[in-house]
């Protein structure tokens, strides 16, 4: 009985895992319409490759950002597309949090190149962190402090005494008849 419950639970998990990619692609059906919408903080940007440039005006097309209360392309916040034959894009800055619809109309077409909904969430502003004023002093040891001439003379004297004591010790060992 316990084995059957375990198999049933794992079977449901496998089914849910298999259905997840299908659910995710169904949610992004607007991306298949010819536009790709993304948000970064309070900026909404749209990219498309469906438009061609008008030879006389040089304009690729126009994008419109509609709030949930707006119903047509003309009511939205418009921005002109810029780019190349491969990719055209535009962006809207300082967008307040909420749900929006992005519509892109190419310059030479009466039908939209694509429509997609996007959710703008409240952005968090990065906080400044304190940095060390003198930086990291690793590897320098005592060289970071300026010692006076008295300290340097005392250190030099100790080094000199050490050299003399080492020479005297080695000289005494070289003569085996001395104790």
N, C-alpha and C positions, 0 to 999 in steps of 0.2 A: 504494500500500500504506500509506504514511504517513497519507494523508488518511482512509482507512478506520479506522485505529487511533484517530485523533483524533476522528472522528465517534462511534465506539463508546464511547470514554471520556466524551465530553460527553453521550452518550445515557444512560449509566449515572448520571452526575451529576444529570441532569434527573430521572431516575426516582427517585433517592434523595431529591432535594429535594421531589418530589411526594408521596412516601410519608411524609416527616417529619411533616406535620400530622396525618396519619392515626394515626401511631404515638403522637404526643403526646396526641391525644384519647382513644385507647384506654387510655393509662396513667391518665387522670383519670376513668375511668368511675365511680369512687366519688362524684365531685362531682355526677353526674347523679342520685344516689340521694337528694338533698334536703339534703345538708349540704356545707359548705365548711370545710376544716381548713387552718390555717396555723400556722407556727412563727416565733417571733422569739426568738433566743437560747435560753433554757431555758423559754420559755413556749409552750404549745400552746393555741390558741384554735379554737373551732368556732362557725360561724354557720349558722342554718337559718331557713326561713320556713314550714316544714311543720307546726309545732305551733300548737295553739289553747289559750288559757288556760282552766284549770279555774275555773269561776265560784265554787265554794265555797272552794277553797284558794288561788286566785290564782296557782298554779304553772303554768308553761308545760310543763315536762318536765325530764328529767335527762340529763346526758351522762356517759359512763363512759370512762375512759382505761385501756386494757388493755395490759399488757406482752405479749411473745411467749409467756410461759409461762402466762398466764391465758386461760381459755377462755370465760367467760360474762360477761354484763353485771354480775352481782352481785359478781364478784371484782374488778372494776376500781375505779379511783379516781374516785369520783362527784363531780359538781358540778351544781348546779341552774341551769337556764336562766333568763335574765332578758331583758327586752326589751319589744317592742311587737307589735302584730298584723302588722307588716311584717317584722320581723326579731327573732330571739331568738339569744342567744349566751351562751357561758360560756368560762372559761379555767382552765388548770392551770399553776401556776408552779413553779419549781425542779424541772423534769423533767430527769432524768439522760439523757445521750445514749443513743440506741438506737432500735429500731423499735417503734412503738406502733400500736394500733388504736383508733379513736374510734368509739363507738356512741352515738347519740342516740335516746332513747325519749321520745315525747311523753306528756304526762300522761294523755290520754284514749285511748291506743292500746296494744295489746299487741304490735304489730310495730314494729320500729325505724324511725325517720324516715330513717335513713341510717347507713352504716358506711363508714369510710374509713381507710386506713393512712397513717401519717406517720412520717418519719424525723427525729429530733432529733439535730442534730450538736453537737459541742463548741463552745461560744460563746467568742469572744475578747473579753476585757475591754478597753475602750479605755484607752490610756495617756494620762496627763496630760502636756501639753507646757508648757514654761516660757514665760511671757508677760513682756513687758517691764515693769519696775517703774514706770517713769515714762511709759510710753506712747510714742507716736510724736510727735516734735517737729518734723515737717515744716512748712515755711511760716513758722516763727517766726524763723528766722535767729538773729541775736545777741540777740534779746529774751529768750531763755530764761535768760541768765546775768545776775545782778544786778551791774552795774558800780558802782563807788564814785563819789563826787562829783568826785574828781580826774580820772578818765577822762572823765566827762561834761563837765567844764570844758574839758579839752583838746580834745575833739571840737567843742564849741561855739566855741572860739577858732579852730579850723581852718575851720569853716564861715564865721565872720565874716571871716577873712582872705580867703577865696575870694570872698565877696560884694564886699568892698572892691576886690580886684584886678580883678574883672569890671567893676565900675563905672568904675574908672580906665582900663581898656583900651578900653571902649566910648566913654568921653568923649574919649580921644585920637583915635579914629577919626573922630569927628564933626567935628573941625577939620582940614580938608585942608591948611592952610598950615603945619602943624607936622610936623616929621619925627621 
